[in-house]
Amino acid sequence: MMMIADRGHVRPAFREALNGLGIKASIGGRKDRNIPVEDGTKWHKPRKKVERMFDRLKDWRCIATSFDRCTHAFISTCASPGLSSSGHEP
């Protein structure tokens, strides 16, 4: 099992607790750390892509406040930023 986390969970005690449970940690190290840590970049790239998509969705106020009451309107609003960020033309 693997836990992917951001730099907010970089404390050595947190990593040791995960190792004690048999969980591999993929946590990026801070820039001011003396000893570099393997961050598992291949695991973070897809995670960052999903986070950016949700950030774009949050920019759309109608999704954040649920102004779209109809299911088909809500789903189309959610799908349109995903299509535009994937590089496909509508």
Secondary structure, DSSP 8 states (H G I E B T S, - for coil): -EEEE-GGG--HHHHHHHHHTT-EEEE---TT-SS-----HHHHHHHHHHHHHHHHHHHSHHHHTT---SHHHHHHHHHHHHHHHTT---
